[in-house]
Amino acid sequence: MKKKIVVIGGGIGGLSAGIYALKAGYDAVIYEKNPVTGGECMGWNRKGCHIDNCIHWLTGTAADTPLRQLWETLGAIDENTRYAKTDRFYTTRSGGKEATLWKDLDRTEKELLEAAPEDEAEIRKFIQYVRYSEACTVPVDKPMDMMSIGDYIKLGKSMANMPKVMKEYGKIDLRQLAERFRSPLMRKIIANYMPPEYMAYSLLVSYATMTSGNGEIPVGGSLAMTERITARFREMGGELHTSAPVKKIIAENGTAKGIELASGEKITADYVISAVDMSLLYGRFLDRSYTPKDWAAAYDRYKDYPVMSGFQTAFITDDSFSGEGTVFFDCEPIKIGTRSCDMMSVKNYSYEKSFAPEGKTVIQTNIAQYDADFIYWKSLSKEEYKAKKQEYAGEIAKRLIKEFPGLDGKLELLDCWTPLTYERYCGAYHGAYMAFITKPGVKKLSCSGTVRGLKNVYIAGQWIMSPGGLPVAAASGKFAVQRILKKEKRPTDI
Ligand SMILES: Cc1cc2nc3c(=O)[nH]c(=O)nc-3n(C[C@H](O)[C@H](O)[C@H](O)COP(=O)(O)OP(=O)(O)OC[C@H]3O[C@@H](n4cnc5c(N)ncnc54)[C@H](O)[C@@H]3O)c2cc1C
């Protein structure tokens, strides 16, 4: 009889765990609390439009890479996948000037030099190091702790240029990198796309993913990709239970025996893979005492271990909207949650015709929110929360119209959502989009993929490896199954 693996959570990490469990010859059963799978890799419909929650870029779309192979195994993409026609990472407008980080690096270099000739040396260096960063890959063959010396040498060779990037940009954050530039526009380009607390190299690596053609957006967006992965799991014989929240992991004598659902039903299993937010594993499914010390400390010190979330709005407008791709622009200061900001962004989804009726387009804004903002939203009553969301959405609309006067009278709010939405919908710690932000000088957390003191529980999900995101979530499911195979002394190449 086949052994049975129960997976908690049907996000990308959980679906990946399910698919790799089947591939390795186990029975796999996924329990997902929501009516649909996908977790944060999600999209939803409003007023005849589609709102995409996730994929701004999918790392791993370039052919012949291990990550691409992983996505193909999951059914996320294949050789017939079509990608959105986008030519840029983002555009920044400030002080009457504008510059774009194009997919074409030569074009970017030329335009940045024209926009900020006083920063020629820094711009040329930035461009050169983005080229170096194109070599950066997410290791997805096996967990780092299962890698041999030979594997490390191979990985090192494939990322030969990354040490240069880390030497130059590996110890500073984006705010510090921005300060190396004299032009106010360049400073804003550097410091505004990601949280300024992020390590500087994150921006280079993310941009390099685009310039190297390894970060496309599959047509149909996040929901369509989740549906393809879910279909793959089912086709392979996986059993999926949606609207089936898990209450806890059943443990006896230091060994997991299965799970208990919120309905009270008990499910036995040989192995349990937790693919939910780490804070749920250690606060809800298991007693808090199982929490590794460094993780417990990180939850207590959110200033050192911040997470990023956002206040987002989606509007429908007509397709004469002039903003292309993602545009950052100066705006009248706006305080959302506890933070004031004087720059905001709008993303035009016109590249995805299926998201809006003909002649229309969906545009979305995102104002970064952090832990203190989450606490602010949490402190509101239900009525206050609703009212604040509407008030802020109105303020956002005013700023959009000021920057793009053609929008006047043509904006209809589709939806607005907050860090609490991600907590409610996915159980995300403080509404986090990704794992903890790694700050310079703060110890990076690692995850062993197992629970100390409890056998037969394995961990998947984006929190297992910094910085999180879809590639890490996808790899994490495979890693969890490889750990089980290793324990059973079976070959781990799957
Ligand atoms: C706005 C936004 C934009 C993003 N953009 C990108 C991008 O462009 N590129 C990129 O790589 N990444 C992006 N990400 C990050 C990416 O979405 C996540 O890294 C990834 O989806 C996380 O997957 P996961 O499986 O680890 O976790 P989750 O998606 O959180 O999945 C966990 C699942 O567990 C379920 N669950 C929770 N509690 C229970 C319970 N009690 N019982 C059963 N199930 C439970 C949840 O409902 C959820 O389905 C973005 C995220 C956000 C929010």
The ligand as an SDF file (V2000), in Angstrom:
LIG
                    3D

 53 58  0  0  0  0  0  0  0  0999 V2000
    0.2720   41.4700   -4.1020 C   0  0  0  0  0  0  0  0  0  0  0  0
    1.2990   40.3830   -4.2690 C   0  0  0  0  0  0  0  0  0  0  0  0
    2.1170   40.3830   -5.3850 C   0  0  0  0  0  0  0  0  0  0  0  0
    3.0720   39.3900   -5.5550 C   0  0  0  0  0  0  0  0  0  0  0  0
    3.8330   39.3810   -6.6940 N   0  0  0  0  0  0  0  0  0  0  0  0
    4.7170   38.3890   -6.8970 C   0  0  0  0  0  0  0  0  0  0  0  0
    5.4590   38.3090   -8.1180 C   0  0  0  0  0  0  0  0  0  0  0  0
    5.3000   39.1180   -9.0240 O   0  0  0  0  0  0  0  0  0  0  0  0
    6.3630   37.2860   -8.2560 N   0  0  0  0  0  0  0  0  0  0  0  0
    6.5750   36.3790   -7.2640 C   0  0  0  0  0  0  0  0  0  0  0  0
    7.4210   35.4870   -7.4300 O   0  0  0  0  0  0  0  0  0  0  0  0
    5.8680   36.4120   -6.1040 N   0  0  0  0  0  0  0  0  0  0  0  0
    4.9470   37.3890   -5.9100 C   0  0  0  0  0  0  0  0  0  0  0  0
    4.2120   37.4270   -4.7470 N   0  0  0  0  0  0  0  0  0  0  0  0
    4.4810   36.4160   -3.7130 C   0  0  0  0  0  0  0  0  0  0  0  0
    3.7570   35.0850   -4.0010 C   0  0  0  0  0  0  0  0  0  0  0  0
    2.4100   35.3170   -4.2390 O   0  0  0  0  0  0  0  0  0  0  0  0
    3.9170   34.2020   -2.7780 C   0  0  0  0  0  0  0  0  0  0  0  0
    5.3080   34.0620   -2.5320 O   0  0  0  0  0  0  0  0  0  0  0  0
    3.3750   32.7870   -2.9690 C   0  0  0  0  0  0  0  0  0  0  0  0
    2.1310   32.7910   -3.5950 O   0  0  0  0  0  0  0  0  0  0  0  0
    3.2890   32.1250   -1.5820 C   0  0  0  0  0  0  0  0  0  0  0  0
    2.8730   30.8050   -1.7340 O   0  0  0  0  0  0  0  0  0  0  0  0
    2.7550   29.8470   -0.4590 P   0  0  0  0  0  0  0  0  0  0  0  0
    2.1900   28.5690   -0.9450 O   0  0  0  0  0  0  0  0  0  0  0  0
    4.0360   29.8180    0.2620 O   0  0  0  0  0  0  0  0  0  0  0  0
    1.7450   30.5800    0.5430 O   0  0  0  0  0  0  0  0  0  0  0  0
    0.2240   30.9960    0.3900 P   0  0  0  0  0  0  0  0  0  0  0  0
   -0.0540   31.4580   -0.9740 O   0  0  0  0  0  0  0  0  0  0  0  0
   -0.0600   31.9240    1.5000 O   0  0  0  0  0  0  0  0  0  0  0  0
   -0.5580   29.6410    0.5990 O   0  0  0  0  0  0  0  0  0  0  0  0
   -0.9050   29.1500    1.8640 C   0  0  0  0  0  0  0  0  0  0  0  0
   -2.2370   28.4700    1.7330 C   0  0  0  0  0  0  0  0  0  0  0  0
   -2.5790   27.9090    2.9920 O   0  0  0  0  0  0  0  0  0  0  0  0
   -3.9670   28.0750    3.1800 C   0  0  0  0  0  0  0  0  0  0  0  0
   -4.3150   27.9730    4.5960 N   0  0  0  0  0  0  0  0  0  0  0  0
   -4.1090   28.8800    5.5800 C   0  0  0  0  0  0  0  0  0  0  0  0
   -4.6020   28.4310    6.7390 N   0  0  0  0  0  0  0  0  0  0  0  0
   -5.1020   27.1900    6.4880 C   0  0  0  0  0  0  0  0  0  0  0  0
   -5.7600   26.2070    7.2840 C   0  0  0  0  0  0  0  0  0  0  0  0
   -6.0100   26.4150    8.5920 N   0  0  0  0  0  0  0  0  0  0  0  0
   -6.1440   25.0550    6.6950 N   0  0  0  0  0  0  0  0  0  0  0  0
   -5.9140   24.8310    5.3710 C   0  0  0  0  0  0  0  0  0  0  0  0
   -5.3260   25.7310    4.5760 N   0  0  0  0  0  0  0  0  0  0  0  0
   -4.9170   26.8910    5.1290 C   0  0  0  0  0  0  0  0  0  0  0  0
   -4.2310   29.4670    2.6220 C   0  0  0  0  0  0  0  0  0  0  0  0
   -5.5950   29.6730    2.3670 O   0  0  0  0  0  0  0  0  0  0  0  0
   -3.3640   29.4460    1.3660 C   0  0  0  0  0  0  0  0  0  0  0  0
   -4.0730   28.9540    0.2610 O   0  0  0  0  0  0  0  0  0  0  0  0
    3.2280   38.3860   -4.5690 C   0  0  0  0  0  0  0  0  0  0  0  0
    2.3970   38.3710   -3.4530 C   0  0  0  0  0  0  0  0  0  0  0  0
    1.4230   39.3540   -3.3040 C   0  0  0  0  0  0  0  0  0  0  0  0
    0.5120   39.3010   -2.1190 C   0  0  0  0  0  0  0  0  0  0  0  0
  1  2  1  0
  2  3  1  0
  2 52  2  0
  3  4  2  0
  4  5  1  0
  4 50  1  0
  5  6  2  0
  6  7  1  0
  6 13  1  0
  7  8  2  0
  7  9  1  0
  9 10  1  0
 10 11  2  0
 10 12  1  0
 12 13  2  0
 13 14  1  0
 14 15  1  0
 14 50  1  0
 15 16  1  0
 16 17  1  0
 16 18  1  0
 18 19  1  0
 18 20  1  0
 20 21  1  0
 20 22  1  0
 22 23  1  0
 23 24  1  0
 24 25  2  0
 24 26  1  0
 24 27  1  0
 27 28  1  0
 28 29  2  0
 28 30  1  0
 28 31  1  0
 31 32  1  0
 32 33  1  0
 33 34  1  0
 33 48  1  0
 34 35  1  0
 35 36  1  0
 35 46  1  0
 36 37  1  0
 36 45  1  0
 37 38  2  0
 38 39  1  0
 39 40  1  0
 39 45  2  0
 40 41  1  0
 40 42  2  0
 42 43  1  0
 43 44  2  0
 44 45  1  0
 46 47  1  0
 46 48  1  0
 48 49  1  0
 50 51  2  0
 51 52  1  0
 52 53  1  0
M  END
$$$$
